[in-house]
Each structure stands twice: as structure tokens, then as C-alpha cells.
Amino acid sequence: MSETIIRARVDELEKLECESIFKSLGLTMSEAIRLFIRQVNTVKGLPFELKLSGTAAAEHDRWFRDQVESVLAKVNQPGRVSVSHEDVGGRLKNKQAALLKKAV
């Protein structure tokens, strides 16, 4: 089995507390992370329930709807010119090619 390295930034006190808990369970941080990843792969998701409270979910839903309505209002303005996905991709490739030529 080939291995890879995972790096993550976490709060120092949270890390120390986790290490202490894992040590009392006879695990290293690496072993605990490997167990977590194995569980995610086994259950095809997080191995615990993750959800917003009712109030937070309603607030997020309201915020999300406001964001969508705001963008739709901008997109639907009269006289607005649309650019296709293909055009944007082509422009990006041209800019990347130009930058690569400059770098050489």
C-alpha cells in the first residue's frame, strides 16, 4: 500500500487535547486520523451526524436564497452580455499560454 502525507492547520490547544485523548485510547494522532479516514470510506460519509440547528438552518436558507436572488437580478439586467463557458475556457487557455511564453 502506498502512503501519502496529509497536512492540516488546527488550533494548537485542540490538537493537544486530541493527542491526550488519543493517548489514553492507546492511539497516536496518525492512527486516529487513519481510523477516521477508514470509517469515512466504510460508511461513505462522515461517521457521525453533522447538521445545523433549526434556527441556523433557517438563517442559512434565508441567506442562500438572498444570494441567489441577488445574482439572478444582476444576470437578468437588460443589456447584459453573457459569455459562454467555452469562451471563458478559451480565454483562460490563451492567457495561460501567454504567461508560459513569458516565463521561458
PAKEMI-320451 format. One record per residue: residue number from 1; x negated, y, z of N, C-alpha, C in turn; chain; residue in three letters. Coordinates in pm, whole numbers, plus 50000, padded with zeros to 5 digits. Layout:
% residues N
{resi:NUM; n.xx:X; n.yy:Y; n.zz:Z; ca.xx:X; ca.yy:Y; ca.zz:Z; c.xx:X; c.yy:Y; c.zz:Z; chain:A; resn:ALA}
...
//
This chain:
% residues 104
{resi:1; n.xx:49915; n.yy:49882; n.zz:50000; ca.xx:50000; ca.yy:50000; ca.zz:50000; c.xx:49910; c.yy:50124; c.zz:50000; chain:A; resn:MET}
{resi:2; n.xx:49930; n.yy:50213; n.zz:49904; ca.xx:49853; ca.yy:50336; ca.zz:49904; c.xx:49918; c.yy:50434; c.zz:50000; chain:A; resn:SER}
{resi:3; n.xx:49838; n.yy:50516; n.zz:50061; ca.xx:49887; ca.yy:50612; ca.zz:50159; c.xx:49866; c.yy:50753; c.zz:50109; chain:A; resn:GLU}
{resi:4; n.xx:49945; n.yy:50844; n.zz:50164; ca.xx:49932; ca.yy:50985; ca.zz:50132; c.xx:49937; c.yy:51064; c.zz:50262; chain:A; resn:THR}
{resi:5; n.xx:49896; n.yy:51187; n.zz:50256; ca.xx:49895; ca.yy:51273; ca.zz:50375; c.xx:50011; c.yy:51370; c.zz:50366; chain:A; resn:ILE}
{resi:6; n.xx:50080; n.yy:51388; n.zz:50477; ca.xx:50188; ca.yy:51486; ca.zz:50487; c.xx:50143; c.yy:51592; c.zz:50586; chain:A; resn:ILE}
{resi:7; n.xx:50159; n.yy:51719; n.zz:50548; ca.xx:50126; ca.yy:51829; ca.zz:50638; c.xx:50250; c.yy:51912; c.zz:50660; chain:A; resn:ARG}
{resi:8; n.xx:50270; n.yy:51955; n.zz:50783; ca.xx:50386; ca.yy:52040; ca.zz:50813; c.xx:50349; c.yy:52136; c.zz:50925; chain:A; resn:ALA}
{resi:9; n.xx:50402; n.yy:52256; n.zz:50917; ca.xx:50382; ca.yy:52354; ca.zz:51024; c.xx:50498; c.yy:52342; c.zz:51122; chain:A; resn:ARG}
{resi:10; n.xx:50464; n.yy:52327; n.zz:51249; ca.xx:50566; ca.yy:52317; ca.zz:51355; c.xx:50522; c.yy:52402; c.zz:51474; chain:A; resn:VAL}
{resi:11; n.xx:50617; n.yy:52436; n.zz:51558; ca.xx:50588; ca.yy:52509; ca.zz:51679; c.xx:50494; c.yy:52425; c.zz:51768; chain:A; resn:ASP}
{resi:12; n.xx:50390; n.yy:52488; n.zz:51820; ca.xx:50289; ca.yy:52416; ca.zz:51898; c.xx:50348; c.yy:52348; c.zz:52021; chain:A; resn:GLU}
{resi:13; n.xx:50436; n.yy:52418; n.zz:52094; ca.xx:50495; ca.yy:52358; ca.zz:52214; c.xx:50586; c.yy:52241; c.zz:52179; chain:A; resn:LEU}
{resi:14; n.xx:50660; n.yy:52254; n.zz:52067; ca.xx:50745; ca.yy:52143; ca.zz:52023; c.xx:50660; c.yy:52021; c.zz:51991; chain:A; resn:GLU}
{resi:15; n.xx:50547; n.yy:52044; n.zz:51923; ca.xx:50457; ca.yy:51934; ca.zz:51887; c.xx:50403; c.yy:51867; c.zz:52012; chain:A; resn:LYS}
{resi:16; n.xx:50359; n.yy:51945; n.zz:52109; ca.xx:50304; ca.yy:51889; ca.zz:52232; c.xx:50409; c.yy:51807; c.zz:52307; chain:A; resn:LEU}
{resi:17; n.xx:50532; n.yy:51859; n.zz:52312; ca.xx:50639; ca.yy:51786; ca.zz:52380; c.xx:50666; c.yy:51653; c.zz:52308; chain:A; resn:GLU}
{resi:18; n.xx:50670; n.yy:51658; n.zz:52174; ca.xx:50691; ca.yy:51534; ca.zz:52097; c.xx:50580; c.yy:51434; c.zz:52122; chain:A; resn:CYS}
{resi:19; n.xx:50457; n.yy:51482; n.zz:52119; ca.xx:50344; ca.yy:51392; ca.zz:52142; c.xx:50355; c.yy:51325; c.zz:52279; chain:A; resn:GLU}
{resi:20; n.xx:50398; n.yy:51401; n.zz:52378; ca.xx:50414; ca.yy:51345; ca.zz:52513; c.xx:50523; c.yy:51238; c.zz:52515; chain:A; resn:SER}
{resi:21; n.xx:50635; n.yy:51265; n.zz:52450; ca.xx:50745; ca.yy:51168; ca.zz:52444; c.xx:50700; c.yy:51044; c.zz:52368; chain:A; resn:ILE}
{resi:22; n.xx:50636; n.yy:51064; n.zz:52253; ca.xx:50590; ca.yy:50951; ca.zz:52173; c.xx:50489; c.yy:50867; c.zz:52252; chain:A; resn:PHE}
{resi:23; n.xx:50401; n.yy:50934; n.zz:52325; ca.xx:50301; ca.yy:50861; ca.zz:52404; c.xx:50370; c.yy:50772; c.zz:52508; chain:A; resn:LYS}
{resi:24; n.xx:50475; n.yy:50825; n.zz:52571; ca.xx:50546; ca.yy:50744; ca.zz:52671; c.xx:50618; c.yy:50626; c.zz:52604; chain:A; resn:SER}
{resi:25; n.xx:50645; n.yy:50637; n.zz:52474; ca.xx:50706; ca.yy:50527; ca.zz:52399; c.xx:50601; c.yy:50435; c.zz:52336; chain:A; resn:LEU}
{resi:26; n.xx:50474; n.yy:50470; n.zz:52356; ca.xx:50367; ca.yy:50388; ca.zz:52300; c.xx:50341; c.yy:50415; c.zz:52153; chain:A; resn:GLY}
{resi:27; n.xx:50377; n.yy:50535; n.zz:52108; ca.xx:50361; ca.yy:50571; ca.zz:51967; c.xx:50269; c.yy:50692; c.zz:51952; chain:A; resn:LEU}
{resi:28; n.xx:50200; n.yy:50696; n.zz:51839; ca.xx:50129; ca.yy:50818; ca.zz:51802; c.xx:50224; c.yy:50903; c.zz:51718; chain:A; resn:THR}
{resi:29; n.xx:50186; n.yy:51027; n.zz:51694; ca.xx:50267; ca.yy:51115; ca.zz:51610; c.xx:50281; c.yy:51053; c.zz:51470; chain:A; resn:MET}
{resi:30; n.xx:50171; n.yy:51001; n.zz:51416; ca.xx:50174; ca.yy:50940; ca.zz:51283; c.xx:50267; c.yy:50820; c.zz:51279; chain:A; resn:SER}
{resi:31; n.xx:50263; n.yy:50736; n.zz:51379; ca.xx:50352; ca.yy:50619; ca.zz:51382; c.xx:50498; c.yy:50662; c.zz:51389; chain:A; resn:GLU}
{resi:32; n.xx:50527; n.yy:50764; n.zz:51469; ca.xx:50665; ca.yy:50813; ca.zz:51481; c.xx:50715; c.yy:50870; c.zz:51349; chain:A; resn:ALA}
{resi:33; n.xx:50629; n.yy:50944; n.zz:51280; ca.xx:50667; ca.yy:51001; ca.zz:51151; c.xx:50690; c.yy:50889; c.zz:51050; chain:A; resn:ILE}
{resi:34; n.xx:50603; n.yy:50787; n.zz:51051; ca.xx:50623; ca.yy:50673; ca.zz:50960; c.xx:50755; c.yy:50603; c.zz:50990; chain:A; resn:ARG}
{resi:35; n.xx:50790; n.yy:50587; n.zz:51119; ca.xx:50918; ca.yy:50526; ca.zz:51156; c.xx:51035; c.yy:50609; c.zz:51105; chain:A; resn:LEU}
{resi:36; n.xx:51024; n.yy:50741; n.zz:51120; ca.xx:51130; ca.yy:50831; ca.zz:51072; c.xx:51149; c.yy:50814; c.zz:50921; chain:A; resn:PHE}
{resi:37; n.xx:51040; n.yy:50817; n.zz:50846; ca.xx:51047; ca.yy:50803; ca.zz:50701; c.xx:51106; c.yy:50668; c.zz:50662; chain:A; resn:ILE}
{resi:38; n.xx:51065; n.yy:50562; n.zz:50733; ca.xx:51119; ca.yy:50429; ca.zz:50703; c.xx:51271; c.yy:50426; c.zz:50727; chain:A; resn:ARG}
{resi:39; n.xx:51318; n.yy:50491; n.zz:50836; ca.xx:51461; ca.yy:50496; ca.zz:50865; c.xx:51537; c.yy:50576; c.zz:50760; chain:A; resn:GLN}
{resi:40; n.xx:51480; n.yy:50688; n.zz:50715; ca.xx:51544; ca.yy:50768; ca.zz:50610; c.xx:51562; c.yy:50681; c.zz:50485; chain:A; resn:VAL}
{resi:41; n.xx:51459; n.yy:50607; n.zz:50449; ca.xx:51467; ca.yy:50520; ca.zz:50331; c.xx:51566; c.yy:50406; c.zz:50352; chain:A; resn:ASN}
{resi:42; n.xx:51575; n.yy:50353; n.zz:50473; ca.xx:51665; ca.yy:50242; ca.zz:50502; c.xx:51811; c.yy:50285; c.zz:50496; chain:A; resn:THR}
{resi:43; n.xx:51843; n.yy:50399; n.zz:50560; ca.xx:51983; ca.yy:50444; ca.zz:50564; c.xx:52019; c.yy:50538; c.zz:50450; chain:A; resn:VAL}
{resi:44; n.xx:51918; n.yy:50571; n.zz:50367; ca.xx:51938; ca.yy:50661; ca.zz:50252; c.xx:51991; c.yy:50797; c.zz:50296; chain:A; resn:LYS}
{resi:45; n.xx:51936; n.yy:50848; n.zz:50403; ca.xx:51974; ca.yy:50978; ca.zz:50457; c.xx:51906; c.yy:50998; c.zz:50591; chain:A; resn:GLY}
{resi:46; n.xx:51943; n.yy:51103; n.zz:50658; ca.xx:51887; ca.yy:51126; ca.zz:50791; c.xx:51942; c.yy:51020; c.zz:50888; chain:A; resn:LEU}
{resi:47; n.xx:51858; n.yy:50971; n.zz:50977; ca.xx:51904; ca.yy:50867; ca.zz:51069; c.xx:51981; c.yy:50923; c.zz:51189; chain:A; resn:PRO}
{resi:48; n.xx:52039; n.yy:51039; n.zz:51173; ca.xx:52122; ca.yy:51100; ca.zz:51276; c.xx:52218; c.yy:51196; c.zz:51207; chain:A; resn:PHE}
{resi:49; n.xx:52325; n.yy:51231; n.zz:51276; ca.xx:52424; ca.yy:51321; ca.zz:51217; c.xx:52372; c.yy:51464; c.zz:51221; chain:A; resn:GLU}
{resi:50; n.xx:52389; n.yy:51534; n.zz:51112; ca.xx:52345; ca.yy:51672; ca.zz:51102; c.xx:52461; c.yy:51754; c.zz:51050; chain:A; resn:LEU}
{resi:51; n.xx:52512; n.yy:51845; n.zz:51133; ca.xx:52625; ca.yy:51925; ca.zz:51089; c.xx:52628; c.yy:52058; c.zz:51163; chain:A; resn:LYS}
{resi:52; n.xx:52696; n.yy:52153; n.zz:51102; ca.xx:52717; ca.yy:52283; ca.zz:51163; c.xx:52839; c.yy:52275; c.zz:51255; chain:A; resn:LEU}
{resi:53; n.xx:52842; n.yy:52361; n.zz:51357; ca.xx:52961; ca.yy:52369; ca.zz:51440; c.xx:53075; c.yy:52423; c.zz:51355; chain:A; resn:SER}
{resi:54; n.xx:53198; n.yy:52405; n.zz:51399; ca.xx:53314; ca.yy:52453; ca.zz:51323; c.xx:53303; c.yy:52601; c.zz:51289; chain:A; resn:GLY}
{resi:55; n.xx:53264; n.yy:52682; n.zz:51387; ca.xx:53252; ca.yy:52826; ca.zz:51366; c.xx:53140; c.yy:52858; c.zz:51267; chain:A; resn:THR}
{resi:56; n.xx:53026; n.yy:52793; n.zz:51286; ca.xx:52912; ca.yy:52818; ca.zz:51197; c.xx:52944; c.yy:52773; c.zz:51055; chain:A; resn:ALA}
{resi:57; n.xx:53014; n.yy:52661; n.zz:51042; ca.xx:53051; ca.yy:52611; ca.zz:50909; c.xx:53145; c.yy:52710; c.zz:50840; chain:A; resn:ALA}
{resi:58; n.xx:53242; n.yy:52763; n.zz:50914; ca.xx:53335; ca.yy:52859; ca.zz:50856; c.xx:53262; c.yy:52988; c.zz:50816; chain:A; resn:ALA}
{resi:59; n.xx:53169; n.yy:53033; n.zz:50900; ca.xx:53092; ca.yy:53153; ca.zz:50869; c.xx:53006; c.yy:53131; c.zz:50744; chain:A; resn:GLU}
{resi:60; n.xx:52942; n.yy:53014; n.zz:50735; ca.xx:52859; ca.yy:52984; ca.zz:50619; c.xx:52945; c.yy:52977; c.zz:50494; chain:A; resn:HIS}
{resi:61; n.xx:53062; n.yy:52914; n.zz:50503; ca.xx:53151; ca.yy:52904; ca.zz:50388; c.xx:53194; c.yy:53043; c.zz:50340; chain:A; resn:ASP}
{resi:62; n.xx:53227; n.yy:53130; n.zz:50435; ca.xx:53266; ca.yy:53267; ca.zz:50401; c.xx:53149; c.yy:53340; c.zz:50334; chain:A; resn:ARG}
{resi:63; n.xx:53029; n.yy:53328; n.zz:50391; ca.xx:52910; ca.yy:53391; ca.zz:50334; c.xx:52884; c.yy:53339; c.zz:50193; chain:A; resn:TRP}
{resi:64; n.xx:52892; n.yy:53207; n.zz:50175; ca.xx:52865; ca.yy:53147; ca.zz:50045; c.xx:52964; c.yy:53196; c.zz:49940; chain:A; resn:PHE}
{resi:65; n.xx:53091; n.yy:53200; n.zz:49975; ca.xx:53193; ca.yy:53249; ca.zz:49882; c.xx:53166; c.yy:53394; c.zz:49843; chain:A; resn:ARG}
{resi:66; n.xx:53127; n.yy:53477; n.zz:49942; ca.xx:53093; ca.yy:53617; ca.zz:49914; c.xx:52977; c.yy:53626; c.zz:49815; chain:A; resn:ASP}
{resi:67; n.xx:52876; n.yy:53540; n.zz:49832; ca.xx:52760; ca.yy:53542; ca.zz:49743; c.xx:52801; c.yy:53505; c.zz:49601; chain:A; resn:GLN}
{resi:68; n.xx:52883; n.yy:53400; n.zz:49589; ca.xx:52928; ca.yy:53356; ca.zz:49457; c.xx:53010; c.yy:53465; c.zz:49390; chain:A; resn:VAL}
{resi:69; n.xx:53103; n.yy:53525; n.zz:49464; ca.xx:53187; ca.yy:53631; ca.zz:49407; c.xx:53102; c.yy:53750; c.zz:49363; chain:A; resn:GLU}
{resi:70; n.xx:53000; n.yy:53783; n.zz:49441; ca.xx:52913; ca.yy:53895; ca.zz:49407; c.xx:52838; c.yy:53868; c.zz:49275; chain:A; resn:SER}
{resi:71; n.xx:52785; n.yy:53749; n.zz:49261; ca.xx:52711; ca.yy:53714; ca.zz:49139; c.xx:52807; c.yy:53710; c.zz:49020; chain:A; resn:VAL}
{resi:72; n.xx:52924; n.yy:53651; n.zz:49039; ca.xx:53020; ca.yy:53645; ca.zz:48929; c.xx:53062; c.yy:53785; c.zz:48884; chain:A; resn:LEU}
{resi:73; n.xx:53077; n.yy:53877; n.zz:48979; ca.xx:53113; ca.yy:54014; ca.zz:48944; c.xx:53004; c.yy:54078; c.zz:48858; chain:A; resn:ALA}
{resi:74; n.xx:52877; n.yy:54052; n.zz:48891; ca.xx:52766; ca.yy:54107; ca.zz:48813; c.xx:52759; c.yy:54043; c.zz:48675; chain:A; resn:LYS}
{resi:75; n.xx:52779; n.yy:53912; n.zz:48669; ca.xx:52770; ca.yy:53840; ca.zz:48542; c.xx:52883; c.yy:53880; c.zz:48449; chain:A; resn:VAL}
{resi:76; n.xx:52999; n.yy:53907; n.zz:48504; ca.xx:53116; ca.yy:53937; ca.zz:48422; c.xx:53133; c.yy:54085; c.zz:48389; chain:A; resn:ASN}
{resi:77; n.xx:53031; n.yy:54166; n.zz:48416; ca.xx:53039; ca.yy:54308; ca.zz:48383; c.xx:53046; c.yy:54325; c.zz:48232; chain:A; resn:GLN}
{resi:78; n.xx:53129; n.yy:54418; n.zz:48184; ca.xx:53137; ca.yy:54442; ca.zz:48039; c.xx:53001; c.yy:54489; c.zz:47985; chain:A; resn:PRO}
{resi:79; n.xx:52966; n.yy:54439; n.zz:47868; ca.xx:52841; ca.yy:54480; ca.zz:47804; c.xx:52719; c.yy:54405; c.zz:47852; chain:A; resn:GLY}
{resi:80; n.xx:52734; n.yy:54317; n.zz:47947; ca.xx:52619; ca.yy:54241; ca.zz:48000; c.xx:52574; c.yy:54141; c.zz:47894; chain:A; resn:ARG}
{resi:81; n.xx:52442; n.yy:54134; n.zz:47874; ca.xx:52385; ca.yy:54044; ca.zz:47775; c.xx:52335; c.yy:53919; c.zz:47846; chain:A; resn:VAL}
{resi:82; n.xx:52374; n.yy:53802; n.zz:47797; ca.xx:52331; ca.yy:53675; ca.zz:47855; c.xx:52210; c.yy:53622; c.zz:47780; chain:A; resn:SER}
{resi:83; n.xx:52127; n.yy:53547; n.zz:47850; ca.xx:52011; ca.yy:53482; ca.zz:47789; c.xx:52025; c.yy:53333; c.zz:47816; chain:A; resn:VAL}
{resi:84; n.xx:52010; n.yy:53253; n.zz:47712; ca.xx:52026; ca.yy:53109; ca.zz:47729; c.xx:51910; c.yy:53049; c.zz:47807; chain:A; resn:SER}
{resi:85; n.xx:51936; n.yy:52933; n.zz:47862; ca.xx:51834; ca.yy:52859; ca.zz:47936; c.xx:51714; c.yy:52830; c.zz:47845; chain:A; resn:HIS}
{resi:86; n.xx:51742; n.yy:52794; n.zz:47721; ca.xx:51636; ca.yy:52762; ca.zz:47625; c.xx:51548; c.yy:52884; c.zz:47599; chain:A; resn:GLU}
{resi:87; n.xx:51612; n.yy:53003; n.zz:47583; ca.xx:51535; ca.yy:53126; ca.zz:47561; c.xx:51443; c.yy:53156; c.zz:47679; chain:A; resn:ASP}
{resi:88; n.xx:51497; n.yy:53141; n.zz:47798; ca.xx:51415; ca.yy:53167; ca.zz:47918; c.xx:51298; c.yy:53070; c.zz:47924; chain:A; resn:VAL}
{resi:89; n.xx:51326; n.yy:52941; n.zz:47896; ca.xx:51219; ca.yy:52841; ca.zz:47896; c.xx:51112; c.yy:52873; c.zz:47793; chain:A; resn:GLY}
{resi:90; n.xx:51155; n.yy:52915; n.zz:47673; ca.xx:51060; ca.yy:52950; ca.zz:47568; c.xx:50974; c.yy:53070; c.zz:47606; chain:A; resn:GLY}
{resi:91; n.xx:51036; n.yy:53170; n.zz:47665; ca.xx:50961; ca.yy:53289; ca.zz:47709; c.xx:50859; c.yy:53252; c.zz:47815; chain:A; resn:ARG}
{resi:92; n.xx:50900; n.yy:53165; n.zz:47907; ca.xx:50808; ca.yy:53123; ca.zz:48014; c.xx:50688; c.yy:53049; c.zz:47955; chain:A; resn:LEU}
{resi:93; n.xx:50713; n.yy:52958; n.zz:47862; ca.xx:50603; ca.yy:52884; ca.zz:47799; c.xx:50508; c.yy:52978; c.zz:47726; chain:A; resn:LYS}
{resi:94; n.xx:50562; n.yy:53079; n.zz:47658; ca.xx:50477; ca.yy:53176; ca.zz:47588; c.xx:50391; c.yy:53254; c.zz:47687; chain:A; resn:ASN}
{resi:95; n.xx:50451; n.yy:53296; n.zz:47798; ca.xx:50374; ca.yy:53370; ca.zz:47899; c.xx:50266; c.yy:53282; c.zz:47960; chain:A; resn:LYS}
{resi:96; n.xx:50300; n.yy:53157; n.zz:47988; ca.xx:50201; ca.yy:53065; ca.zz:48044; c.xx:50085; c.yy:53044; c.zz:47948; chain:A; resn:GLN}
{resi:97; n.xx:50117; n.yy:53028; n.zz:47819; ca.xx:50013; ca.yy:53008; ca.zz:47718; c.xx:49922; c.yy:53131; c.zz:47711; chain:A; resn:ALA}
{resi:98; n.xx:49981; n.yy:53250; n.zz:47715; ca.xx:49903; ca.yy:53374; ca.zz:47711; c.xx:49812; c.yy:53385; c.zz:47832; chain:A; resn:ALA}
{resi:99; n.xx:49863; n.yy:53349; n.zz:47948; ca.xx:49781; ca.yy:53354; ca.zz:48069; c.xx:49667; c.yy:53252; c.zz:48064; chain:A; resn:LEU}
{resi:100; n.xx:49693; n.yy:53135; n.zz:48010; ca.xx:49588; ca.yy:53035; ca.zz:47996; c.xx:49478; c.yy:53081; c.zz:47901; chain:A; resn:LEU}
{resi:101; n.xx:49517; n.yy:53149; n.zz:47793; ca.xx:49418; ca.yy:53203; ca.zz:47698; c.xx:49331; c.yy:53307; c.zz:47765; chain:A; resn:LYS}
{resi:102; n.xx:49393; n.yy:53392; n.zz:47851; ca.xx:49318; ca.yy:53495; ca.zz:47922; c.xx:49219; c.yy:53433; c.zz:48019; chain:A; resn:LYS}
{resi:103; n.xx:49259; n.yy:53322; n.zz:48083; ca.xx:49177; ca.yy:53259; ca.zz:48185; c.xx:49053; c.yy:53192; c.zz:48125; chain:A; resn:ALA}
{resi:104; n.xx:49059; n.yy:53157; n.zz:47999; ca.xx:48947; ca.yy:53085; ca.zz:47934; c.xx:48845; c.yy:53177; c.zz:47883; chain:A; resn:VAL}
//
